[in-house]
Amino acid sequence: MAQNTKKSIFMLCIENKDCEDLERRKIYQVLPDDEASKEGYLRVIDESGEDYLYPESYFVPVQLPREAQDALQIAS
């Protein structure tokens, strides 16, 4: 199995107002998107399994052990 050299980013959802595809208190994988970040959004892989933009204020960063990151990693 090939190792992913990019560091995975995970965030905890703390708000889901008007976002049916997000669950509060759940950890989501975030994909890099500099343009979205400039506008205050994060590109998040949500409950549908697709990546969409959500307000950055709906999430807080979390530090996870490597084993947890591997378990949560979305296969690409």
PDB file of N, CA, C and O in Angstrom:
ATOM      1  N   MET A   1       0.853  -1.177   0.000  1.00  0.00           N
ATOM      2  CA  MET A   1       0.000   0.000   0.000  1.00  0.00           C
ATOM      3  C   MET A   1       0.896   1.236   0.000  1.00  0.00           C
ATOM      4  O   MET A   1       1.840   1.326   0.786  1.00  0.00           O
ATOM      5  N   ALA A   2       0.600   2.181  -0.877  1.00  0.00           N
ATOM      6  CA  ALA A   2       1.399   3.400  -0.980  1.00  0.00           C
ATOM      7  C   ALA A   2       1.063   4.348   0.155  1.00  0.00           C
ATOM      8  O   ALA A   2      -0.099   4.496   0.534  1.00  0.00           O
ATOM      9  N   GLN A   3       2.081   4.981   0.687  1.00  0.00           N
ATOM     10  CA  GLN A   3       1.879   5.956   1.752  1.00  0.00           C
ATOM     11  C   GLN A   3       1.551   7.313   1.144  1.00  0.00           C
ATOM     12  O   GLN A   3       2.185   7.732   0.175  1.00  0.00           O
ATOM     13  N   ASN A   4       0.574   7.992   1.703  1.00  0.00           N
ATOM     14  CA  ASN A   4       0.227   9.344   1.274  1.00  0.00           C
ATOM     15  C   ASN A   4       1.206  10.302   1.935  1.00  0.00           C
ATOM     16  O   ASN A   4       1.297  10.359   3.161  1.00  0.00           O
ATOM     17  N   THR A   5       1.941  11.059   1.115  1.00  0.00           N
ATOM     18  CA  THR A   5       2.953  11.947   1.674  1.00  0.00           C
ATOM     19  C   THR A   5       2.358  13.274   2.138  1.00  0.00           C
ATOM     20  O   THR A   5       2.994  13.992   2.909  1.00  0.00           O
ATOM     21  N   LYS A   6       1.162  13.611   1.687  1.00  0.00           N
ATOM     22  CA  LYS A   6       0.536  14.847   2.132  1.00  0.00           C
ATOM     23  C   LYS A   6      -0.091  14.631   3.499  1.00  0.00           C
ATOM     24  O   LYS A   6      -0.671  13.580   3.772  1.00  0.00           O
ATOM     25  N   LYS A   7       0.032  15.633   4.352  1.00  0.00           N
ATOM     26  CA  LYS A   7      -0.551  15.559   5.674  1.00  0.00           C
ATOM     27  C   LYS A   7      -2.062  15.753   5.567  1.00  0.00           C
ATOM     28  O   LYS A   7      -2.537  16.718   4.969  1.00  0.00           O
ATOM     29  N   SER A   8      -2.800  14.830   6.152  1.00  0.00           N
ATOM     30  CA  SER A   8      -4.251  14.934   6.149  1.00  0.00           C
ATOM     31  C   SER A   8      -4.694  15.951   7.194  1.00  0.00           C
ATOM     32  O   SER A   8      -4.096  16.077   8.262  1.00  0.00           O
ATOM     33  N   ILE A   9      -5.744  16.662   6.860  1.00  0.00           N
ATOM     34  CA  ILE A   9      -6.298  17.658   7.763  1.00  0.00           C
ATOM     35  C   ILE A   9      -7.683  17.193   8.183  1.00  0.00           C
ATOM     36  O   ILE A   9      -8.512  16.829   7.348  1.00  0.00           O
ATOM     37  N   PHE A  10      -7.921  17.209   9.484  1.00  0.00           N
ATOM     38  CA  PHE A  10      -9.218  16.806  10.011  1.00  0.00           C
ATOM     39  C   PHE A  10      -9.747  17.909  10.916  1.00  0.00           C
ATOM     40  O   PHE A  10      -9.001  18.544  11.662  1.00  0.00           O
ATOM     41  N   MET A  11     -11.056  18.118  10.827  1.00  0.00           N
ATOM     42  CA  MET A  11     -11.707  19.162  11.615  1.00  0.00           C
ATOM     43  C   MET A  11     -12.945  18.577  12.280  1.00  0.00           C
ATOM     44  O   MET A  11     -13.588  17.673  11.748  1.00  0.00           O
ATOM     45  N   LEU A  12     -13.262  19.109  13.447  1.00  0.00           N
ATOM     46  CA  LEU A  12     -14.456  18.722  14.182  1.00  0.00           C
ATOM     47  C   LEU A  12     -15.566  19.705  13.846  1.00  0.00           C
ATOM     48  O   LEU A  12     -15.378  20.917  13.954  1.00  0.00           O
ATOM     49  N   CYS A  13     -16.723  19.190  13.437  1.00  0.00           N
ATOM     50  CA  CYS A  13     -17.864  20.037  13.119  1.00  0.00           C
ATOM     51  C   CYS A  13     -18.528  20.488  14.426  1.00  0.00           C
ATOM     52  O   CYS A  13     -18.883  19.664  15.268  1.00  0.00           O
ATOM     53  N   ILE A  14     -18.689  21.799  14.580  1.00  0.00           N
ATOM     54  CA  ILE A  14     -19.325  22.336  15.787  1.00  0.00           C
ATOM     55  C   ILE A  14     -20.643  23.040  15.466  1.00  0.00           C
ATOM     56  O   ILE A  14     -21.364  23.458  16.372  1.00  0.00           O
ATOM     57  N   GLU A  15     -20.959  23.172  14.168  1.00  0.00           N
ATOM     58  CA  GLU A  15     -22.200  23.829  13.743  1.00  0.00           C
ATOM     59  C   GLU A  15     -22.601  23.260  12.387  1.00  0.00           C
ATOM     60  O   GLU A  15     -21.741  22.949  11.563  1.00  0.00           O
ATOM     61  N   ASN A  16     -23.900  23.125  12.154  1.00  0.00           N
ATOM     62  CA  ASN A  16     -24.355  22.624  10.860  1.00  0.00           C
ATOM     63  C   ASN A  16     -25.618  23.339  10.363  1.00  0.00           C
ATOM     64  O   ASN A  16     -26.405  22.765   9.611  1.00  0.00           O
ATOM     65  N   LYS A  17     -25.802  24.567  10.778  1.00  0.00           N
ATOM     66  CA  LYS A  17     -26.985  25.332  10.393  1.00  0.00           C
ATOM     67  C   LYS A  17     -27.125  25.366   8.866  1.00  0.00           C
ATOM     68  O   LYS A  17     -26.204  25.764   8.152  1.00  0.00           O
ATOM     69  N   ASP A  18     -28.292  24.941   8.387  1.00  0.00           N
ATOM     70  CA  ASP A  18     -28.613  24.912   6.959  1.00  0.00           C
ATOM     71  C   ASP A  18     -27.699  23.989   6.147  1.00  0.00           C
ATOM     72  O   ASP A  18     -27.594  24.147   4.931  1.00  0.00           O
ATOM     73  N   CYS A  19     -27.043  23.039   6.794  1.00  0.00           N
ATOM     74  CA  CYS A  19     -26.146  22.096   6.117  1.00  0.00           C
ATOM     75  C   CYS A  19     -26.540  20.673   6.515  1.00  0.00           C
ATOM     76  O   CYS A  19     -26.002  20.116   7.472  1.00  0.00           O
ATOM     77  N   GLU A  20     -27.478  20.094   5.776  1.00  0.00           N
ATOM     78  CA  GLU A  20     -27.985  18.769   6.114  1.00  0.00           C
ATOM     79  C   GLU A  20     -26.948  17.655   5.966  1.00  0.00           C
ATOM     80  O   GLU A  20     -27.102  16.583   6.551  1.00  0.00           O
ATOM     81  N   ASP A  21     -25.893  17.903   5.187  1.00  0.00           N
ATOM     82  CA  ASP A  21     -24.873  16.883   4.965  1.00  0.00           C
ATOM     83  C   ASP A  21     -23.735  16.920   5.975  1.00  0.00           C
ATOM     84  O   ASP A  21     -22.715  16.259   5.783  1.00  0.00           O
ATOM     85  N   LEU A  22     -23.901  17.692   7.053  1.00  0.00           N
ATOM     86  CA  LEU A  22     -22.913  17.737   8.130  1.00  0.00           C
ATOM     87  C   LEU A  22     -23.561  17.292   9.431  1.00  0.00           C
ATOM     88  O   LEU A  22     -24.736  17.563   9.676  1.00  0.00           O
ATOM     89  N   GLU A  23     -22.788  16.609  10.258  1.00  0.00           N
ATOM     90  CA  GLU A  23     -23.239  16.220  11.593  1.00  0.00           C
ATOM     91  C   GLU A  23     -22.368  16.913  12.629  1.00  0.00           C
ATOM     92  O   GLU A  23     -21.141  16.837  12.572  1.00  0.00           O
ATOM     93  N   ARG A  24     -23.011  17.591  13.577  1.00  0.00           N
ATOM     94  CA  ARG A  24     -22.259  18.202  14.670  1.00  0.00           C
ATOM     95  C   ARG A  24     -21.571  17.105  15.470  1.00  0.00           C
ATOM     96  O   ARG A  24     -22.074  15.986  15.575  1.00  0.00           O
ATOM     97  N   ARG A  25     -20.395  17.447  16.042  1.00  0.00           N
ATOM     98  CA  ARG A  25     -19.588  16.550  16.864  1.00  0.00           C
ATOM     99  C   ARG A  25     -18.988  15.388  16.064  1.00  0.00           C
ATOM    100  O   ARG A  25     -18.625  14.362  16.640  1.00  0.00           O
ATOM    101  N   LYS A  26     -18.886  15.543  14.767  1.00  0.00           N
ATOM    102  CA  LYS A  26     -18.258  14.523  13.921  1.00  0.00           C
ATOM    103  C   LYS A  26     -16.992  15.110  13.311  1.00  0.00           C
ATOM    104  O   LYS A  26     -16.922  16.308  13.035  1.00  0.00           O
ATOM    105  N   ILE A  27     -15.990  14.255  13.102  1.00  0.00           N
ATOM    106  CA  ILE A  27     -14.721  14.659  12.504  1.00  0.00           C
ATOM    107  C   ILE A  27     -14.796  14.443  10.996  1.00  0.00           C
ATOM    108  O   ILE A  27     -15.228  13.393  10.521  1.00  0.00           O
ATOM    109  N   TYR A  28     -14.363  15.469  10.254  1.00  0.00           N
ATOM    110  CA  TYR A  28     -14.378  15.428   8.796  1.00  0.00           C
ATOM    111  C   TYR A  28     -12.995  15.669   8.231  1.00  0.00           C
ATOM    112  O   TYR A  28     -12.187  16.397   8.807  1.00  0.00           O
ATOM    113  N   GLN A  29     -12.736  15.043   7.090  1.00  0.00           N
ATOM    114  CA  GLN A  29     -11.494  15.297   6.372  1.00  0.00           C
ATOM    115  C   GLN A  29     -11.676  16.563   5.539  1.00  0.00           C
ATOM    116  O   GLN A  29     -12.717  16.766   4.914  1.00  0.00           O
ATOM    117  N   VAL A  30     -10.654  17.405   5.540  1.00  0.00           N
ATOM    118  CA  VAL A  30     -10.668  18.663   4.807  1.00  0.00           C
ATOM    119  C   VAL A  30      -9.606  18.596   3.712  1.00  0.00           C
ATOM    120  O   VAL A  30      -8.477  18.166   3.945  1.00  0.00           O
ATOM    121  N   LEU A  31      -9.991  19.028   2.525  1.00  0.00           N
ATOM    122  CA  LEU A  31      -9.066  19.052   1.396  1.00  0.00           C
ATOM    123  C   LEU A  31      -8.490  20.455   1.237  1.00  0.00           C
ATOM    124  O   LEU A  31      -9.186  21.439   1.489  1.00  0.00           O
ATOM    125  N   PRO A  32      -7.236  20.561   0.824  1.00  0.00           N
ATOM    126  CA  PRO A  32      -6.635  21.880   0.627  1.00  0.00           C
ATOM    127  C   PRO A  32      -7.363  22.658  -0.473  1.00  0.00           C
ATOM    128  O   PRO A  32      -7.647  22.113  -1.539  1.00  0.00           O
ATOM    129  N   ASP A  33      -7.656  23.914  -0.212  1.00  0.00           N
ATOM    130  CA  ASP A  33      -8.282  24.791  -1.209  1.00  0.00           C
ATOM    131  C   ASP A  33      -7.986  26.234  -0.802  1.00  0.00           C
ATOM    132  O   ASP A  33      -8.727  26.837  -0.026  1.00  0.00           O
ATOM    133  N   ASP A  34      -6.909  26.768  -1.327  1.00  0.00           N
ATOM    134  CA  ASP A  34      -6.465  28.116  -0.955  1.00  0.00           C
ATOM    135  C   ASP A  34      -7.489  29.186  -1.303  1.00  0.00           C
ATOM    136  O   ASP A  34      -7.686  30.125  -0.532  1.00  0.00           O
ATOM    137  N   GLU A  35      -8.139  29.059  -2.442  1.00  0.00           N
ATOM    138  CA  GLU A  35      -9.124  30.063  -2.858  1.00  0.00           C
ATOM    139  C   GLU A  35     -10.316  30.079  -1.904  1.00  0.00           C
ATOM    140  O   GLU A  35     -10.784  31.150  -1.517  1.00  0.00           O
ATOM    141  N   ALA A  36     -10.804  28.911  -1.527  1.00  0.00           N
ATOM    142  CA  ALA A  36     -11.933  28.828  -0.594  1.00  0.00           C
ATOM    143  C   ALA A  36     -11.533  29.403   0.758  1.00  0.00           C
ATOM    144  O   ALA A  36     -12.314  30.112   1.392  1.00  0.00           O
ATOM    145  N   SER A  37     -10.328  29.100   1.194  1.00  0.00           N
ATOM    146  CA  SER A  37      -9.835  29.587   2.482  1.00  0.00           C
ATOM    147  C   SER A  37      -9.800  31.112   2.525  1.00  0.00           C
ATOM    148  O   SER A  37     -10.108  31.712   3.555  1.00  0.00           O
ATOM    149  N   LYS A  38      -9.431  31.731   1.426  1.00  0.00           N
ATOM    150  CA  LYS A  38      -9.391  33.191   1.362  1.00  0.00           C
ATOM    151  C   LYS A  38     -10.769  33.807   1.581  1.00  0.00           C
ATOM    152  O   LYS A  38     -10.886  34.941   2.044  1.00  0.00           O
ATOM    153  N   GLU A  39     -11.814  33.042   1.241  1.00  0.00           N
ATOM    154  CA  GLU A  39     -13.193  33.525   1.373  1.00  0.00           C
ATOM    155  C   GLU A  39     -13.858  33.059   2.672  1.00  0.00           C
ATOM    156  O   GLU A  39     -15.032  33.344   2.909  1.00  0.00           O
ATOM    157  N   GLY A  40     -13.086  32.327   3.529  1.00  0.00           N
ATOM    158  CA  GLY A  40     -13.622  31.875   4.809  1.00  0.00           C
ATOM    159  C   GLY A  40     -14.341  30.540   4.751  1.00  0.00           C
ATOM    160  O   GLY A  40     -15.185  30.245   5.597  1.00  0.00           O
ATOM    161  N   TYR A  41     -14.001  29.727   3.743  1.00  0.00           N
ATOM    162  CA  TYR A  41     -14.636  28.421   3.591  1.00  0.00           C
ATOM    163  C   TYR A  41     -13.600  27.307   3.623  1.00  0.00           C
ATOM    164  O   TYR A  41     -12.414  27.530   3.382  1.00  0.00           O
ATOM    165  N   LEU A  42     -14.073  26.107   3.925  1.00  0.00           N
ATOM    166  CA  LEU A  42     -13.253  24.899   3.887  1.00  0.00           C
ATOM    167  C   LEU A  42     -13.871  23.925   2.894  1.00  0.00           C
ATOM    168  O   LEU A  42     -15.094  23.851   2.773  1.00  0.00           O
ATOM    169  N   ARG A  43     -13.030  23.178   2.184  1.00  0.00           N
ATOM    170  CA  ARG A  43     -13.512  22.126   1.296  1.00  0.00           C
ATOM    171  C   ARG A  43     -13.525  20.830   2.112  1.00  0.00           C
ATOM    172  O   ARG A  43     -12.478  20.261   2.422  1.00  0.00           O
ATOM    173  N   VAL A  44     -14.731  20.384   2.451  1.00  0.00           N
ATOM    174  CA  VAL A  44     -14.932  19.273   3.376  1.00  0.00           C
ATOM    175  C   VAL A  44     -15.585  18.097   2.659  1.00  0.00           C
ATOM    176  O   VAL A  44     -16.500  18.281   1.856  1.00  0.00           O
ATOM    177  N   ILE A  45     -15.110  16.891   2.953  1.00  0.00           N
ATOM    178  CA  ILE A  45     -15.776  15.690   2.466  1.00  0.00           C
ATOM    179  C   ILE A  45     -16.899  15.404   3.460  1.00  0.00           C
ATOM    180  O   ILE A  45     -16.652  15.017   4.602  1.00  0.00           O
ATOM    181  N   ASP A  46     -18.138  15.602   3.007  1.00  0.00           N
ATOM    182  CA  ASP A  46     -19.286  15.521   3.918  1.00  0.00           C
ATOM    183  C   ASP A  46     -19.935  14.134   3.898  1.00  0.00           C
ATOM    184  O   ASP A  46     -19.356  13.175   3.387  1.00  0.00           O
ATOM    185  N   GLU A  47     -21.138  14.041   4.459  1.00  0.00           N
ATOM    186  CA  GLU A  47     -21.850  12.773   4.577  1.00  0.00           C
ATOM    187  C   GLU A  47     -22.186  12.132   3.233  1.00  0.00           C
ATOM    188  O   GLU A  47     -22.383  10.920   3.156  1.00  0.00           O
ATOM    189  N   SER A  48     -22.253  12.934   2.181  1.00  0.00           N
ATOM    190  CA  SER A  48     -22.557  12.393   0.855  1.00  0.00           C
ATOM    191  C   SER A  48     -21.331  11.696   0.247  1.00  0.00           C
ATOM    192  O   SER A  48     -21.452  10.973  -0.743  1.00  0.00           O
ATOM    193  N   GLY A  49     -20.149  11.918   0.844  1.00  0.00           N
ATOM    194  CA  GLY A  49     -18.910  11.356   0.315  1.00  0.00           C
ATOM    195  C   GLY A  49     -18.251  12.259  -0.714  1.00  0.00           C
ATOM    196  O   GLY A  49     -17.184  11.938  -1.238  1.00  0.00           O
ATOM    197  N   GLU A  50     -18.881  13.376  -0.999  1.00  0.00           N
ATOM    198  CA  GLU A  50     -18.342  14.356  -1.941  1.00  0.00           C
ATOM    199  C   GLU A  50     -17.753  15.533  -1.167  1.00  0.00           C
ATOM    200  O   GLU A  50     -18.055  15.727   0.010  1.00  0.00           O
ATOM    201  N   ASP A  51     -16.908  16.317  -1.844  1.00  0.00           N
ATOM    202  CA  ASP A  51     -16.355  17.494  -1.179  1.00  0.00           C
ATOM    203  C   ASP A  51     -17.131  18.738  -1.591  1.00  0.00           C
ATOM    204  O   ASP A  51     -17.412  18.963  -2.768  1.00  0.00           O
ATOM    205  N   TYR A  52     -17.467  19.537  -0.584  1.00  0.00           N
ATOM    206  CA  TYR A  52     -18.215  20.774  -0.771  1.00  0.00           C
ATOM    207  C   TYR A  52     -17.617  21.850   0.125  1.00  0.00           C
ATOM    208  O   TYR A  52     -16.872  21.555   1.060  1.00  0.00           O
ATOM    209  N   LEU A  53     -17.949  23.086  -0.170  1.00  0.00           N
ATOM    210  CA  LEU A  53     -17.482  24.200   0.646  1.00  0.00           C
ATOM    211  C   LEU A  53     -18.467  24.473   1.775  1.00  0.00           C
ATOM    212  O   LEU A  53     -19.682  24.518   1.577  1.00  0.00           O
ATOM    213  N   TYR A  54     -17.901  24.653   2.968  1.00  0.00           N
ATOM    214  CA  TYR A  54     -18.687  24.982   4.157  1.00  0.00           C
ATOM    215  C   TYR A  54     -17.977  26.113   4.889  1.00  0.00           C
ATOM    216  O   TYR A  54     -16.761  26.267   4.769  1.00  0.00           O
ATOM    217  N   PRO A  55     -18.731  26.903   5.646  1.00  0.00           N
ATOM    218  CA  PRO A  55     -18.092  27.995   6.402  1.00  0.00           C
ATOM    219  C   PRO A  55     -17.025  27.458   7.362  1.00  0.00           C
ATOM    220  O   PRO A  55     -17.250  26.482   8.078  1.00  0.00           O
ATOM    221  N   GLU A  56     -15.881  28.102   7.361  1.00  0.00           N
ATOM    222  CA  GLU A  56     -14.782  27.698   8.247  1.00  0.00           C
ATOM    223  C   GLU A  56     -15.201  27.769   9.715  1.00  0.00           C
ATOM    224  O   GLU A  56     -14.704  27.006  10.543  1.00  0.00           O
ATOM    225  N   SER A  57     -16.113  28.684  10.034  1.00  0.00           N
ATOM    226  CA  SER A  57     -16.562  28.859  11.417  1.00  0.00           C
ATOM    227  C   SER A  57     -17.352  27.664  11.933  1.00  0.00           C
ATOM    228  O   SER A  57     -17.612  27.579  13.133  1.00  0.00           O
ATOM    229  N   TYR A  58     -17.735  26.750  11.069  1.00  0.00           N
ATOM    230  CA  TYR A  58     -18.478  25.550  11.477  1.00  0.00           C
ATOM    231  C   TYR A  58     -17.548  24.452  12.000  1.00  0.00           C
ATOM    232  O   TYR A  58     -18.020  23.396  12.421  1.00  0.00           O
ATOM    233  N   PHE A  59     -16.251  24.684  11.980  1.00  0.00           N
ATOM    234  CA  PHE A  59     -15.274  23.646  12.316  1.00  0.00           C
ATOM    235  C   PHE A  59     -14.167  24.172  13.226  1.00  0.00           C
ATOM    236  O   PHE A  59     -13.853  25.362  13.233  1.00  0.00           O
ATOM    237  N   VAL A  60     -13.593  23.256  13.984  1.00  0.00           N
ATOM    238  CA  VAL A  60     -12.386  23.543  14.754  1.00  0.00           C
ATOM    239  C   VAL A  60     -11.374  22.448  14.434  1.00  0.00           C
ATOM    240  O   VAL A  60     -11.749  21.292  14.235  1.00  0.00           O
ATOM    241  N   PRO A  61     -10.085  22.810  14.383  1.00  0.00           N
ATOM    242  CA  PRO A  61      -9.066  21.803  14.066  1.00  0.00           C
ATOM    243  C   PRO A  61      -8.877  20.806  15.203  1.00  0.00           C
ATOM    244  O   PRO A  61      -9.037  21.137  16.378  1.00  0.00           O
ATOM    245  N   VAL A  62      -8.536  19.589  14.830  1.00  0.00           N
ATOM    246  CA  VAL A  62      -8.224  18.552  15.817  1.00  0.00           C
ATOM    247  C   VAL A  62      -6.914  17.872  15.420  1.00  0.00           C
ATOM    248  O   VAL A  62      -6.615  17.710  14.237  1.00  0.00           O
ATOM    249  N   GLN A  63      -6.150  17.482  16.418  1.00  0.00           N
ATOM    250  CA  GLN A  63      -4.923  16.718  16.210  1.00  0.00           C
ATOM    251  C   GLN A  63      -5.238  15.254  16.515  1.00  0.00           C
ATOM    252  O   GLN A  63      -5.677  14.921  17.615  1.00  0.00           O
ATOM    253  N   LEU A  64      -5.013  14.397  15.546  1.00  0.00           N
ATOM    254  CA  LEU A  64      -5.311  12.976  15.711  1.00  0.00           C
ATOM    255  C   LEU A  64      -4.039  12.155  15.593  1.00  0.00           C
ATOM    256  O   LEU A  64      -3.127  12.520  14.852  1.00  0.00           O
ATOM    257  N   PRO A  65      -3.975  11.040  16.327  1.00  0.00           N
ATOM    258  CA  PRO A  65      -2.838  10.134  16.153  1.00  0.00           C
ATOM    259  C   PRO A  65      -2.851   9.557  14.728  1.00  0.00           C
ATOM    260  O   PRO A  65      -3.908   9.479  14.102  1.00  0.00           O
ATOM    261  N   ARG A  66      -1.706   9.163  14.229  1.00  0.00           N
ATOM    262  CA  ARG A  66      -1.566   8.612  12.876  1.00  0.00           C
ATOM    263  C   ARG A  66      -2.565   7.482  12.631  1.00  0.00           C
ATOM    264  O   ARG A  66      -3.152   7.418  11.552  1.00  0.00           O
ATOM    265  N   GLU A  67      -2.770   6.604  13.585  1.00  0.00           N
ATOM    266  CA  GLU A  67      -3.688   5.470  13.412  1.00  0.00           C
ATOM    267  C   GLU A  67      -5.116   5.949  13.171  1.00  0.00           C
ATOM    268  O   GLU A  67      -5.835   5.376  12.352  1.00  0.00           O
ATOM    269  N   ALA A  68      -5.529   6.998  13.882  1.00  0.00           N
ATOM    270  CA  ALA A  68      -6.868   7.545  13.696  1.00  0.00           C
ATOM    271  C   ALA A  68      -6.974   8.224  12.326  1.00  0.00           C
ATOM    272  O   ALA A  68      -7.997   8.097  11.653  1.00  0.00           O
ATOM    273  N   GLN A  69      -5.935   8.936  11.912  1.00  0.00           N
ATOM    274  CA  GLN A  69      -5.945   9.566  10.592  1.00  0.00           C
ATOM    275  C   GLN A  69      -6.062   8.527   9.494  1.00  0.00           C
ATOM    276  O   GLN A  69      -6.817   8.709   8.539  1.00  0.00           O
ATOM    277  N   ASP A  70      -5.317   7.437   9.627  1.00  0.00           N
ATOM    278  CA  ASP A  70      -5.375   6.368   8.634  1.00  0.00           C
ATOM    279  C   ASP A  70      -6.783   5.768   8.563  1.00  0.00           C
ATOM    280  O   ASP A  70      -7.273   5.466   7.476  1.00  0.00           O
ATOM    281  N   ALA A  71      -7.429   5.596   9.712  1.00  0.00           N
ATOM    282  CA  ALA A  71      -8.759   5.012   9.751  1.00  0.00           C
ATOM    283  C   ALA A  71      -9.809   5.946   9.150  1.00  0.00           C
ATOM    284  O   ALA A  71     -10.793   5.485   8.572  1.00  0.00           O
ATOM    285  N   LEU A  72      -9.600   7.253   9.284  1.00  0.00           N
ATOM    286  CA  LEU A  72     -10.564   8.232   8.782  1.00  0.00           C
ATOM    287  C   LEU A  72     -10.285   8.674   7.347  1.00  0.00           C
ATOM    288  O   LEU A  72     -11.131   9.308   6.717  1.00  0.00           O
ATOM    289  N   GLN A  73      -9.127   8.349   6.839  1.00  0.00           N
ATOM    290  CA  GLN A  73      -8.722   8.785   5.504  1.00  0.00           C
ATOM    291  C   GLN A  73      -9.727   8.311   4.469  1.00  0.00           C
ATOM    292  O   GLN A  73     -10.082   7.133   4.444  1.00  0.00           O
ATOM    293  N   ILE A  74     -10.187   9.215   3.615  1.00  0.00           N
ATOM    294  CA  ILE A  74     -11.061   8.876   2.516  1.00  0.00           C
ATOM    295  C   ILE A  74     -10.205   8.389   1.368  1.00  0.00           C
ATOM    296  O   ILE A  74      -9.267   9.071   0.954  1.00  0.00           O
ATOM    297  N   ALA A  75     -10.523   7.209   0.848  1.00  0.00           N
ATOM    298  CA  ALA A  75      -9.757   6.661  -0.269  1.00  0.00           C
ATOM    299  C   ALA A  75      -9.936   7.525  -1.498  1.00  0.00           C
ATOM    300  O   ALA A  75     -11.052   7.919  -1.838  1.00  0.00           O
ATOM    301  N   SER A  76      -8.832   7.817  -2.161  1.00  0.00           N
ATOM    302  CA  SER A  76      -8.939   8.650  -3.366  1.00  0.00           C
ATOM    303  C   SER A  76      -8.708   7.832  -4.609  1.00  0.00           C
ATOM    304  O   SER A  76      -8.759   8.366  -5.717  1.00  0.00           O
TER     305      SER A  76
END
